[in-house]
Amino acid sequence: MAGRMAGRWVLHVDLDQFIAAVEVRRRPELAGLAVVVGGRGDPTERAVVATASYEAREFGVRSGMPLRTAAKRCPDAVFLPADNPAYEAASDEVMTVLRSFPVVVEVMGWDEAFLGVVTDDPEALAHDVQRAVAERTGLSCTVGIGDNTLRAKIATEFGKPAGTFRLTRHNWFATMGDRPTTALWGIGTRTARRLDELGYRTVAELAEARPGELAERIGPAMGPYYVQLARGIGREEVSDAPHVARSRSRETTFQTDLDDWAVVGEEIAVLARRVADDVAAEGRPAVRIGVKLRFAPFTTRGRSATLPAPASAPEELVAGALAVLDLFEERYRARPVRLAGVRAEFPPP
Protein backbone atom coordinates (compact mmCIF):
# COMPACT_ATOMS: atom_id res chain seq x y z
CA MET A 1 0.00 0.00 0.00
CA ALA A 2 1.33 3.45 -0.92
CA GLY A 3 2.72 5.40 1.97
CA ARG A 4 1.24 8.73 2.99
CA MET A 5 2.89 11.94 1.88
CA ALA A 6 1.45 15.36 2.69
CA GLY A 7 1.46 17.76 -0.22
CA ARG A 8 -0.04 18.58 -3.58
CA TRP A 9 -1.45 15.84 -5.75
CA VAL A 10 -3.14 15.54 -9.10
CA LEU A 11 -6.04 13.11 -9.48
CA HIS A 12 -7.27 12.10 -12.92
CA VAL A 13 -10.92 11.07 -12.85
CA ASP A 14 -11.90 8.99 -15.88
CA LEU A 15 -15.48 7.76 -16.22
CA ASP A 16 -15.61 4.08 -17.15
CA GLN A 17 -17.07 3.29 -20.61
CA PHE A 18 -18.86 6.60 -20.23
CA ILE A 19 -21.20 6.77 -23.23
CA ALA A 20 -22.14 3.10 -22.94
CA ALA A 21 -22.63 3.53 -19.19
CA VAL A 22 -25.02 6.45 -19.75
CA GLU A 23 -27.05 4.28 -22.12
CA VAL A 24 -27.12 1.43 -19.61
CA ARG A 25 -28.14 3.85 -16.86
CA ARG A 26 -31.32 4.77 -18.72
CA ARG A 27 -31.83 1.24 -20.05
CA PRO A 28 -30.93 -1.05 -17.11
CA GLU A 29 -31.90 -4.10 -19.14
CA LEU A 30 -28.71 -3.57 -21.15
CA ALA A 31 -26.47 -4.21 -18.15
CA GLY A 32 -23.99 -7.00 -18.88
CA LEU A 33 -24.67 -6.94 -22.63
CA ALA A 34 -22.37 -5.95 -25.45
CA VAL A 35 -23.40 -2.38 -26.26
CA VAL A 36 -22.03 -0.36 -29.18
CA VAL A 37 -22.89 3.32 -29.64
CA GLY A 38 -22.29 5.24 -32.85
CA GLY A 39 -23.90 7.02 -35.77
CA ARG A 40 -27.62 6.37 -35.95
CA GLY A 41 -27.23 2.97 -34.36
CA ASP A 42 -27.53 1.12 -37.65
CA PRO A 43 -24.52 -1.11 -38.36
CA THR A 44 -25.48 -1.35 -42.02
CA GLU A 45 -24.83 2.38 -42.42
CA ARG A 46 -21.49 4.11 -42.65
CA ALA A 47 -20.54 5.40 -39.22
CA VAL A 48 -17.94 4.68 -36.59
CA VAL A 49 -18.08 3.43 -33.02
CA ALA A 50 -18.26 6.25 -30.46
CA THR A 51 -17.79 3.83 -27.59
CA ALA A 52 -18.31 0.19 -26.70
CA SER A 53 -19.08 -1.48 -23.42
CA TYR A 54 -16.45 -3.72 -21.87
CA GLU A 55 -18.47 -6.74 -22.99
CA ALA A 56 -18.23 -5.56 -26.61
CA ARG A 57 -14.53 -4.74 -26.25
CA GLU A 58 -13.87 -8.38 -25.44
CA PHE A 59 -14.75 -9.07 -29.10
CA GLY A 60 -12.24 -6.50 -30.31
CA VAL A 61 -14.70 -3.64 -30.80
CA ARG A 62 -12.95 -0.28 -30.37
CA SER A 63 -13.78 3.42 -30.67
CA GLY A 64 -13.29 4.75 -34.19
CA MET A 65 -13.96 1.36 -35.78
CA PRO A 66 -16.56 1.25 -38.58
CA LEU A 67 -19.91 0.02 -37.26
CA ARG A 68 -19.95 -2.65 -39.97
CA THR A 69 -16.69 -4.06 -38.68
CA ALA A 70 -18.02 -3.97 -35.12
CA ALA A 71 -21.09 -5.92 -36.24
CA LYS A 72 -18.88 -8.58 -37.83
CA ARG A 73 -16.81 -8.95 -34.68
CA CYS A 74 -19.77 -8.89 -32.33
CA PRO A 75 -22.97 -9.73 -34.24
CA ASP A 76 -25.04 -10.06 -31.05
CA ALA A 77 -24.20 -6.56 -29.82
CA VAL A 78 -26.91 -4.00 -29.13
CA PHE A 79 -26.31 -1.03 -31.45
CA LEU A 80 -27.57 2.37 -30.29
CA PRO A 81 -27.53 5.84 -31.87
CA ALA A 82 -25.33 8.51 -30.32
CA ASP A 83 -27.23 11.00 -28.14
CA ASN A 84 -24.83 13.85 -27.47
CA PRO A 85 -27.22 15.99 -25.37
CA ALA A 86 -27.71 13.07 -22.97
CA TYR A 87 -23.96 12.60 -22.61
CA GLU A 88 -23.40 16.31 -22.03
CA ALA A 89 -26.07 16.31 -19.31
CA ALA A 90 -24.55 13.26 -17.61
CA SER A 91 -21.10 14.84 -17.78
CA ASP A 92 -22.43 18.00 -16.12
CA GLU A 93 -23.83 15.85 -13.31
CA VAL A 94 -20.43 14.31 -12.68
CA MET A 95 -18.55 17.61 -12.80
CA THR A 96 -21.00 19.04 -10.26
CA VAL A 97 -20.16 16.15 -7.94
CA LEU A 98 -16.43 16.74 -8.39
CA ARG A 99 -16.81 20.45 -7.63
CA SER A 100 -18.48 19.59 -4.34
CA PHE A 101 -15.06 18.50 -3.04
CA PRO A 102 -12.39 20.96 -1.82
CA VAL A 103 -10.40 20.59 -5.03
CA VAL A 104 -9.58 22.47 -8.22
CA VAL A 105 -11.46 20.86 -11.13
CA GLU A 106 -10.03 21.06 -14.66
CA VAL A 107 -12.52 19.55 -17.10
CA MET A 108 -10.84 17.72 -19.97
CA GLY A 109 -13.91 16.41 -21.78
CA TRP A 110 -17.23 14.71 -21.21
CA ASP A 111 -15.67 11.82 -19.37
CA GLU A 112 -12.54 13.08 -17.63
CA ALA A 113 -11.17 15.79 -15.37
CA PHE A 114 -8.06 16.57 -13.38
CA LEU A 115 -8.38 17.43 -9.70
CA GLY A 116 -5.76 19.54 -7.96
CA VAL A 117 -5.70 18.64 -4.26
CA VAL A 118 -3.71 19.07 -1.08
CA THR A 119 -3.97 15.99 1.10
CA ASP A 120 -1.93 13.46 3.01
CA ASP A 121 -4.03 10.55 1.73
CA PRO A 122 -4.86 10.84 -1.98
CA GLU A 123 -6.15 7.26 -2.09
CA ALA A 124 -8.78 8.04 0.54
CA LEU A 125 -9.90 11.09 -1.43
CA ALA A 126 -9.99 9.05 -4.64
CA HIS A 127 -12.26 6.49 -3.00
CA ASP A 128 -14.50 9.27 -1.66
CA VAL A 129 -14.79 10.69 -5.18
CA GLN A 130 -15.63 7.29 -6.65
CA ARG A 131 -18.26 6.67 -4.00
CA ALA A 132 -19.87 10.10 -4.46
CA VAL A 133 -19.97 9.79 -8.26
CA ALA A 134 -21.54 6.34 -8.02
CA GLU A 135 -24.12 7.34 -5.42
CA ARG A 136 -25.18 10.61 -7.07
CA THR A 137 -24.97 9.72 -10.76
CA GLY A 138 -25.01 5.93 -10.99
CA LEU A 139 -21.77 5.99 -12.97
CA SER A 140 -18.39 4.51 -12.08
CA CYS A 141 -14.97 6.05 -12.52
CA THR A 142 -11.30 5.19 -12.30
CA VAL A 143 -8.94 7.58 -10.51
CA GLY A 144 -5.27 7.94 -11.36
CA ILE A 145 -3.08 9.57 -8.71
CA GLY A 146 0.09 11.40 -9.63
CA ASP A 147 2.46 14.22 -8.83
CA ASN A 148 1.66 15.84 -12.19
CA THR A 149 -1.02 15.61 -14.87
CA LEU A 150 1.00 13.27 -17.09
CA ARG A 151 1.55 10.67 -14.41
CA ALA A 152 -2.02 10.94 -13.11
CA LYS A 153 -3.40 10.44 -16.61
CA ILE A 154 -1.26 7.38 -17.26
CA ALA A 155 -1.97 6.00 -13.78
CA THR A 156 -5.64 5.76 -14.73
CA GLU A 157 -4.84 3.06 -17.26
CA PHE A 158 -3.44 0.87 -14.50
CA GLY A 159 -6.54 1.36 -12.34
CA LYS A 160 -9.21 0.50 -14.90
CA PRO A 161 -11.93 -0.30 -14.41
CA ALA A 162 -13.26 1.43 -11.29
CA GLY A 163 -9.98 1.24 -9.36
CA THR A 164 -7.15 3.57 -8.35
CA PHE A 165 -3.43 3.63 -9.01
CA ARG A 166 -0.60 5.91 -7.90
CA LEU A 167 2.20 6.82 -10.30
CA THR A 168 4.90 9.28 -9.21
CA ARG A 169 8.59 9.95 -9.77
CA HIS A 170 9.29 7.24 -7.17
CA ASN A 171 7.81 4.38 -9.21
CA TRP A 172 7.81 5.90 -12.71
CA PHE A 173 10.60 3.85 -14.26
CA ALA A 174 9.77 0.71 -12.30
CA THR A 175 6.26 0.88 -13.73
CA MET A 176 6.86 2.40 -17.16
CA GLY A 177 10.49 1.77 -18.09
CA ASP A 178 10.03 -1.47 -20.02
CA ARG A 179 6.80 -0.43 -21.70
CA PRO A 180 6.66 0.63 -25.36
CA THR A 181 6.64 4.33 -26.11
CA THR A 182 2.96 4.11 -27.08
CA ALA A 183 2.24 3.77 -23.35
CA LEU A 184 3.01 7.48 -23.04
CA TRP A 185 0.19 10.01 -23.25
CA GLY A 186 0.69 11.79 -26.56
CA ILE A 187 2.66 9.19 -28.51
CA GLY A 188 0.70 7.27 -31.11
CA THR A 189 1.65 4.35 -33.30
CA ARG A 190 3.06 6.51 -36.11
CA THR A 191 5.38 8.43 -33.78
CA ALA A 192 6.32 5.20 -32.03
CA ARG A 193 7.39 3.69 -35.37
CA ARG A 194 9.57 6.70 -36.04
CA LEU A 195 11.14 6.44 -32.59
CA ASP A 196 11.66 2.73 -33.09
CA GLU A 197 13.55 3.44 -36.31
CA LEU A 198 15.83 5.70 -34.28
CA GLY A 199 16.45 2.97 -31.70
CA TYR A 200 14.03 4.06 -28.98
CA ARG A 201 11.59 1.23 -28.35
CA THR A 202 10.83 1.55 -24.66
CA VAL A 203 10.06 4.41 -22.31
CA ALA A 204 13.41 3.92 -20.55
CA GLU A 205 15.35 4.06 -23.83
CA LEU A 206 13.57 7.24 -24.86
CA ALA A 207 14.17 8.80 -21.45
CA GLU A 208 17.92 8.33 -21.94
CA ALA A 209 17.90 10.08 -25.31
CA ARG A 210 19.63 13.41 -25.72
CA PRO A 211 16.99 16.10 -26.31
CA GLY A 212 19.27 17.94 -28.73
CA GLU A 213 19.76 14.84 -30.83
CA LEU A 214 16.03 14.18 -31.11
CA ALA A 215 15.48 17.86 -31.89
CA GLU A 216 17.66 17.41 -34.97
CA ARG A 217 16.09 14.13 -36.04
CA ILE A 218 12.40 14.68 -35.23
CA GLY A 219 11.97 18.43 -34.76
CA PRO A 220 13.05 21.26 -32.46
CA ALA A 221 9.82 21.18 -30.45
CA MET A 222 8.58 17.59 -30.53
CA GLY A 223 11.95 15.84 -30.14
CA PRO A 224 12.76 17.28 -26.69
CA TYR A 225 9.07 17.02 -25.73
CA TYR A 226 9.05 13.26 -26.29
CA VAL A 227 12.09 12.91 -24.03
CA GLN A 228 10.25 14.87 -21.34
CA LEU A 229 7.28 12.55 -21.65
CA ALA A 230 9.51 9.51 -21.22
CA ARG A 231 10.99 11.03 -18.08
CA GLY A 232 7.52 11.57 -16.65
CA ILE A 233 7.81 15.34 -16.70
CA GLY A 234 4.46 17.08 -16.86
CA ARG A 235 2.35 19.98 -15.70
CA GLU A 236 1.98 20.10 -11.92
CA GLU A 237 -0.68 22.80 -11.65
CA VAL A 238 -4.37 22.16 -12.25
CA SER A 239 -6.45 25.09 -13.49
CA ASP A 240 -10.18 25.65 -13.26
CA ALA A 241 -10.10 28.42 -15.88
CA PRO A 242 -12.85 27.97 -18.50
CA HIS A 243 -11.82 25.87 -21.44
CA VAL A 244 -10.96 27.88 -24.53
CA ALA A 245 -11.58 25.94 -27.74
CA ARG A 246 -8.69 25.76 -30.18
CA SER A 247 -10.89 24.93 -33.13
CA ARG A 248 -14.36 24.07 -34.34
CA SER A 249 -15.03 21.35 -36.87
CA ARG A 250 -17.79 19.52 -38.67
CA GLU A 251 -17.68 16.34 -40.70
CA THR A 252 -20.05 13.97 -42.40
CA THR A 253 -19.87 10.38 -43.62
CA PHE A 254 -21.60 9.71 -46.93
CA GLN A 255 -23.71 6.60 -47.19
CA THR A 256 -22.70 6.41 -50.86
CA ASP A 257 -19.21 7.36 -52.04
CA LEU A 258 -18.89 10.67 -53.87
CA ASP A 259 -17.09 10.14 -57.17
CA ASP A 260 -17.64 13.66 -58.57
CA TRP A 261 -15.07 16.22 -57.37
CA ALA A 262 -17.55 19.05 -57.98
CA VAL A 263 -20.01 17.41 -55.59
CA VAL A 264 -17.21 17.05 -53.03
CA GLY A 265 -16.74 20.80 -53.30
CA GLU A 266 -20.45 21.37 -52.69
CA GLU A 267 -20.34 19.25 -49.55
CA ILE A 268 -17.24 21.09 -48.31
CA ALA A 269 -19.13 24.37 -48.75
CA VAL A 270 -22.06 23.04 -46.72
CA LEU A 271 -19.73 21.95 -43.92
CA ALA A 272 -17.88 25.28 -43.98
CA ARG A 273 -21.18 27.13 -43.48
CA ARG A 274 -21.96 24.94 -40.47
CA VAL A 275 -18.50 25.63 -39.09
CA ALA A 276 -19.11 29.35 -39.66
CA ASP A 277 -22.16 29.11 -37.37
CA ASP A 278 -19.95 27.55 -34.70
CA VAL A 279 -17.28 30.20 -35.16
CA ALA A 280 -19.88 32.96 -34.82
CA ALA A 281 -21.19 31.37 -31.61
CA GLU A 282 -17.63 31.24 -30.29
CA GLY A 283 -17.27 34.98 -30.82
CA ARG A 284 -13.72 34.74 -32.15
CA PRO A 285 -12.57 34.81 -35.77
CA ALA A 286 -10.72 31.84 -37.24
CA VAL A 287 -7.20 32.23 -38.55
CA ARG A 288 -6.68 28.89 -40.26
CA ILE A 289 -8.89 26.37 -42.00
CA GLY A 290 -8.45 22.68 -42.77
CA VAL A 291 -10.18 20.06 -44.89
CA LYS A 292 -10.19 16.33 -44.22
CA LEU A 293 -11.19 13.71 -46.77
CA ARG A 294 -11.48 9.98 -46.31
CA PHE A 295 -11.15 8.06 -49.54
CA ALA A 296 -12.46 4.56 -50.18
CA PRO A 297 -11.75 2.15 -48.74
CA PHE A 298 -10.39 3.94 -45.65
CA THR A 299 -7.49 6.30 -46.40
CA THR A 300 -7.65 9.72 -44.74
CA ARG A 301 -5.80 12.81 -45.92
CA GLY A 302 -5.91 16.41 -44.76
CA ARG A 303 -4.78 19.80 -45.99
CA SER A 304 -4.87 23.19 -44.26
CA ALA A 305 -3.88 26.80 -44.80
CA THR A 306 -3.80 30.12 -43.01
CA LEU A 307 -6.66 32.44 -44.00
CA PRO A 308 -5.74 35.72 -45.72
CA ALA A 309 -7.15 37.51 -42.65
CA PRO A 310 -9.02 36.43 -39.49
CA ALA A 311 -12.54 35.52 -40.57
CA SER A 312 -15.91 34.43 -39.26
CA ALA A 313 -18.29 35.27 -42.10
CA PRO A 314 -19.72 32.20 -43.90
CA GLU A 315 -18.60 33.36 -47.35
CA GLU A 316 -15.03 33.86 -46.12
CA LEU A 317 -14.83 30.42 -44.52
CA VAL A 318 -16.42 28.76 -47.54
CA ALA A 319 -13.90 30.45 -49.82
CA GLY A 320 -11.06 29.39 -47.52
CA ALA A 321 -12.24 25.79 -47.36
CA LEU A 322 -12.59 25.54 -51.13
CA ALA A 323 -9.12 27.00 -51.57
CA VAL A 324 -7.77 24.30 -49.25
CA LEU A 325 -9.68 21.66 -51.19
CA ASP A 326 -7.74 22.79 -54.26
CA LEU A 327 -4.53 21.84 -52.44
CA PHE A 328 -5.37 18.13 -52.83
CA GLU A 329 -3.23 16.68 -55.58
CA GLU A 330 -4.77 15.59 -58.85
CA ARG A 331 -4.26 11.91 -58.02
CA TYR A 332 -6.86 12.16 -55.26
CA ARG A 333 -9.56 13.76 -57.35
CA ALA A 334 -10.54 10.57 -59.13
CA ARG A 335 -10.83 8.58 -55.90
CA PRO A 336 -14.24 8.00 -54.27
CA VAL A 337 -14.78 10.07 -51.12
CA ARG A 338 -16.61 8.51 -48.17
CA LEU A 339 -16.12 11.25 -45.53
CA ALA A 340 -15.46 14.99 -45.56
CA GLY A 341 -14.66 17.42 -42.78
CA VAL A 342 -13.89 21.10 -42.31
CA ARG A 343 -12.01 22.58 -39.33
CA ALA A 344 -11.58 26.24 -38.39
CA GLU A 345 -8.73 27.05 -36.00
CA PHE A 346 -8.62 30.02 -33.62
CA PRO A 347 -5.54 32.01 -32.62
CA PRO A 348 -3.90 30.90 -29.36
CA PRO A 349 -5.55 32.50 -26.29
QUIBELWO-V760624 format. One record per residue. PSI is psi in degrees with one decimal (none if undefined). OMEGA is omega in radians with two decimals (none if undefined). D_CENTER is the distance of its C-alpha to the mean C-alpha in Angstrom with 1 decimal. Layout:
psi->{PSI/PSI}
omega->{OMEGA/OMEGA}
d_center->{D_CENTER/D_CENTER}
This chain:
psi->{138.0/139.0/157.7/145.1/111.1/142.8/-167.1/138.0/157.5/127.3/132.7/113.5/120.0/115.3/132.2/129.5/52.9/-58.6/-44.4/-38.2/-36.5/-40.8/-40.3/-34.1/-38.1/-6.5/74.9/-24.3/-12.7/-8.2/129.7/-3.6/161.3/115.2/130.8/127.3/133.2/149.0/-134.7/14.5/12.0/108.1/-7.2/-11.8/163.9/115.3/168.2/162.0/125.2/-42.6/162.5/144.0/163.1/-34.6/-37.0/-33.9/-25.2/-20.0/6.3/11.9/130.7/156.0/141.3/-9.6/141.2/140.2/-34.7/-38.8/-41.1/-40.2/-33.9/-39.1/-31.9/76.0/-21.6/6.0/153.6/118.6/129.5/148.4/150.7/140.1/78.9/-41.9/-36.6/-38.0/-36.7/-42.2/-42.5/-38.9/-42.6/-38.1/-47.4/-45.7/-32.4/-40.3/-45.9/-38.9/-9.6/-9.8/157.4/67.3/164.9/125.8/120.5/105.1/129.6/-9.0/-175.0/-40.9/14.3/153.1/151.0/142.2/128.3/122.3/156.3/116.1/159.1/2.0/77.6/-29.2/-42.1/-42.1/-42.1/-43.1/-36.7/-41.7/-46.8/-42.2/-43.1/-42.5/-43.0/-44.2/-35.7/-16.3/-16.0/9.7/155.1/156.4/156.3/144.3/119.8/138.0/128.5/173.1/2.7/174.3/-35.8/-50.9/-36.6/-42.4/-47.6/-34.1/-32.0/-37.8/-29.5/-17.1/-10.0/145.2/148.6/21.6/-165.5/157.5/142.0/129.8/115.8/-176.7/-23.2/-31.3/14.3/-57.0/-30.8/-34.4/-39.9/-19.2/-43.4/0.4/154.7/159.3/-21.0/-13.2/-10.8/139.8/113.6/-3.9/114.6/-175.7/-36.1/-45.5/-39.6/-39.1/-40.1/-43.2/-37.5/-40.5/-28.0/-1.2/11.6/97.8/-31.7/166.5/-43.4/-41.5/-40.9/-36.0/-26.7/-3.1/153.3/121.8/-39.7/-37.2/-43.9/-29.9/-39.1/-33.8/-26.2/-36.6/150.1/-25.2/-52.1/-34.8/-59.1/-32.3/-41.6/-35.6/-40.6/-44.0/-46.8/-27.6/-0.4/17.9/127.2/-178.9/131.3/-20.9/139.9/134.4/139.0/15.6/143.8/141.5/134.2/115.4/139.5/-22.1/168.2/139.1/156.5/146.4/160.9/143.6/128.9/133.5/-24.1/133.1/142.2/121.5/13.3/115.9/-31.2/-38.4/-36.7/-43.6/-38.9/-40.4/-37.2/-39.3/-40.7/-45.6/-39.4/-36.8/-37.0/-39.9/-37.4/-38.3/-41.4/-39.7/-42.0/-40.7/-30.5/-28.2/16.8/138.9/153.5/150.6/-11.8/149.9/143.5/154.5/133.3/134.6/137.4/120.5/149.7/139.6/-33.9/45.7/125.8/134.1/150.0/151.2/152.2/163.1/152.9/136.6/151.7/-32.8/155.0/135.4/151.9/-14.3/140.8/-44.4/-31.5/-40.9/-34.7/-45.9/-40.8/-41.9/-40.8/-33.7/-37.8/-37.9/-34.4/-13.5/-13.1/131.5/158.1/-32.0/-21.5/-18.4/-14.0/1.3/139.4/138.8/127.2/-17.3/144.2/147.0/152.7/135.3/131.2/129.2/139.7/159.5/153.7/142.1/none}
omega->{-3.09/3.13/-3.11/3.12/3.14/3.09/-3.11/3.13/3.00/3.06/3.07/-3.14/-3.08/-3.12/-3.07/3.11/-2.87/-3.05/3.10/-3.13/3.08/3.12/3.12/3.14/3.14/3.04/-3.06/-3.14/3.12/-3.11/3.12/-3.14/3.04/-3.09/3.11/-3.12/3.10/3.11/3.10/3.09/-3.12/-3.09/3.07/3.12/3.09/3.08/-3.13/3.14/3.03/3.06/3.11/3.09/3.14/3.14/3.10/-3.12/3.10/3.10/3.12/3.11/-3.08/3.07/-3.14/3.13/3.05/3.14/-3.14/3.10/3.11/-3.13/3.10/-3.12/-3.10/-3.05/-3.12/-3.12/3.01/-3.13/-3.09/3.09/3.09/-3.12/-3.03/3.11/3.13/-3.13/3.09/3.14/3.13/3.11/3.12/3.10/-3.10/-3.11/3.06/3.09/-3.12/-3.12/3.09/3.09/3.11/-3.06/2.97/-3.07/3.06/-3.09/-3.12/-3.11/3.12/-2.89/-3.14/3.11/2.98/3.05/3.03/-3.01/2.96/-3.07/3.05/-3.14/-3.10/3.10/3.13/3.10/3.12/3.13/3.09/3.11/-3.14/-3.13/-3.12/3.13/-3.13/-3.07/-3.01/3.14/-3.09/-3.14/3.12/-3.13/3.02/-3.13/3.02/-3.09/-3.12/3.06/2.94/-3.05/3.14/-3.10/3.11/3.13/-3.12/3.13/-3.13/-3.11/3.13/-3.11/-3.06/-0.16/2.97/3.11/3.06/3.08/3.13/3.13/-3.10/3.10/-3.09/-3.12/-3.08/-3.06/3.07/-3.11/-2.96/-2.96/-3.08/-3.10/3.11/-3.09/3.10/3.09/-3.13/3.11/3.12/3.10/3.14/-3.06/-3.12/3.10/3.14/3.10/3.11/3.11/3.12/3.11/-3.14/3.09/-3.13/-3.07/-3.09/3.10/-3.12/3.13/3.13/3.14/-3.13/-3.13/3.05/-3.11/-3.13/3.14/3.12/3.08/3.14/-3.00/-3.11/-3.13/-3.06/3.13/-2.99/-3.13/3.11/-3.14/3.13/3.09/3.09/3.10/-3.10/3.11/3.10/-3.11/-3.12/-3.12/-3.09/-3.12/3.06/-3.08/3.08/3.08/-3.14/3.13/3.08/-3.08/3.07/-3.11/3.00/-3.08/3.05/3.06/3.14/3.07/-3.11/3.14/3.04/-3.12/3.02/-3.13/3.10/-3.06/3.10/3.10/3.07/3.11/3.11/-3.14/3.09/3.12/3.10/3.13/-3.13/3.10/3.08/3.08/3.12/3.07/-3.14/3.13/3.12/3.12/3.14/3.11/3.12/3.10/3.06/3.13/-3.10/-3.13/-3.11/3.09/3.08/3.06/3.02/-3.10/3.07/0.04/-3.11/3.12/-3.08/3.09/3.14/3.04/3.12/-3.14/3.06/3.12/3.13/3.10/3.08/-3.01/3.03/-3.14/-3.12/-3.08/3.12/-3.14/3.07/3.12/3.13/-3.14/3.13/3.08/3.09/3.09/3.12/3.13/3.10/-3.08/-3.08/-3.07/-3.13/-2.95/3.09/-3.10/3.12/-3.12/-3.13/3.12/3.07/3.12/3.08/-3.13/3.06/-3.10/3.13/3.05/3.12/3.13/none}
d_center->{31.4/29.8/32.4/32.3/31.7/32.1/29.7/26.3/23.3/19.6/18.2/14.6/14.6/12.1/13.4/14.4/13.5/13.0/13.5/16.2/17.7/18.2/20.0/22.1/23.0/24.6/25.9/27.2/28.9/25.6/25.3/25.5/24.9/22.3/20.2/17.9/16.3/15.6/17.5/20.9/21.2/23.6/22.9/25.6/23.7/21.1/17.6/14.6/13.5/11.1/11.8/14.9/17.2/18.2/21.4/19.8/17.7/21.1/22.0/19.2/17.0/13.3/10.3/10.8/14.5/17.2/18.9/22.2/21.1/19.9/23.3/25.1/23.6/24.0/26.7/27.4/24.0/23.9/21.8/20.8/19.7/16.5/17.8/15.4/18.2/18.7/15.2/15.4/18.9/17.9/15.2/18.1/20.4/18.4/17.9/21.7/22.5/20.7/22.6/25.8/25.7/27.1/23.8/21.7/18.5/15.4/12.9/9.3/8.2/10.2/10.1/10.2/12.6/14.7/18.4/21.0/24.2/27.7/29.2/31.3/29.6/25.8/25.9/28.2/25.9/22.9/25.1/26.3/22.8/22.1/25.5/25.2/21.9/23.5/26.8/25.7/22.8/23.4/19.9/19.3/16.9/16.7/17.4/17.1/19.9/20.1/22.1/19.1/15.4/14.7/17.1/16.1/12.4/13.9/16.7/14.7/14.4/18.2/18.7/17.1/18.1/19.7/21.1/21.0/21.1/22.3/21.3/23.3/25.3/28.0/26.2/23.5/25.4/27.0/23.7/21.6/24.4/24.9/21.4/20.0/18.0/14.9/15.0/14.0/10.7/10.2/12.6/11.9/14.9/16.4/16.7/17.9/20.6/21.7/22.1/23.9/26.2/27.1/27.9/24.9/23.8/23.1/21.6/25.3/26.4/23.7/24.6/28.2/27.5/29.2/26.8/29.4/29.6/25.9/26.0/28.7/27.1/23.4/23.6/24.8/21.5/19.1/21.9/22.8/19.2/18.6/21.8/20.8/17.7/20.1/22.5/20.1/20.5/18.1/18.3/20.8/20.9/18.8/19.1/19.5/19.8/18.4/15.0/16.0/13.9/13.9/14.1/14.6/14.3/15.8/16.2/18.5/19.4/23.2/25.1/27.6/27.0/28.2/30.9/32.3/30.8/32.4/30.6/27.3/28.3/29.1/25.7/24.1/26.5/25.5/21.8/22.8/24.9/22.2/20.0/23.2/23.4/20.0/21.1/24.4/22.8/20.9/24.3/23.4/24.3/22.0/23.1/21.3/20.4/18.7/19.3/17.4/19.6/19.2/22.7/24.3/23.8/20.1/20.1/17.7/19.0/18.3/20.7/20.7/23.5/24.5/26.4/30.1/29.7/27.1/27.0/26.0/28.8/27.9/30.5/29.2/25.6/27.0/29.3/26.6/24.4/27.5/28.4/25.1/25.7/29.0/27.4/26.5/29.3/32.1/31.1/28.1/30.1/31.9/28.9/27.7/24.5/22.4/19.4/19.4/17.1/18.0/16.1/18.0/17.2/18.9/20.9/19.6/20.7}
